[in-house]
Amino acid sequence: MSPSQDSEASGRLPQRIEELEVRSTFQEDQIDSLHKALYQQSLVIEQLERKVEAFAQTLRAGQGQTPLPDNETPPHY
């Protein structure tokens, strides 16, 4: 490398380092944002799983009841 090329390359080095630092910061922010979204989704999934299990228990508990005959009206009528 000639002295002028060496000088030019070393002059770009701080700019290149700054660009890489900016990219790294942006990626860290994106990763943090995705992590927060994933955490929120996991909370929603857990809540939905509890609701589904409660609904399934309600259905299982209602299976022991005898159904009304077709011609009988429910008691609230």
Secondary structure, DSSP 8 states (H G I E B T S, - for coil): --HHHHHHHHHHHHHHHHHHHHHHHHHHHHHHHHHHHHHHHHHHHHHHHHHHHHHHHHHHHHTTS----TT---TT-
